[in-house]
Amino acid sequence: MPPKSPVPQEVSLELRRVVQRWQQLPLDHAQSRMPAVRELLDALAGRAVPDLGPEVLMDQLTVLVYDASEAGAPADLGARLAALRRALG
């Protein structure tokens, strides 16, 4: 039996929605929304996260959401992801 993910189900669902929305964005639109995503990345990491471009941004977000959840994610993480999804347009 695989180990249980530390990411709460509602956070996992919102993360999937953000990633799916990001994948649907035209490149120029995604690039214009990168600052909003990077703000959340930096907040989750507690420091500036290297800018590796829009192609890997969702991978960075996924890893940081996992790490934050494993460390005891903020109670509002699901809401912050939902707000990010809405900000993506």
Secondary structure, DSSP 8 states (H G I E B T S, - for coil): -----SS-HHHHHHHHHHHHHHHHS-HHHHHHHHHHHHHHHHHHHTS------TTTHHHHHHHHHHHHHHTT--TTHHHHHHHHHHHH-
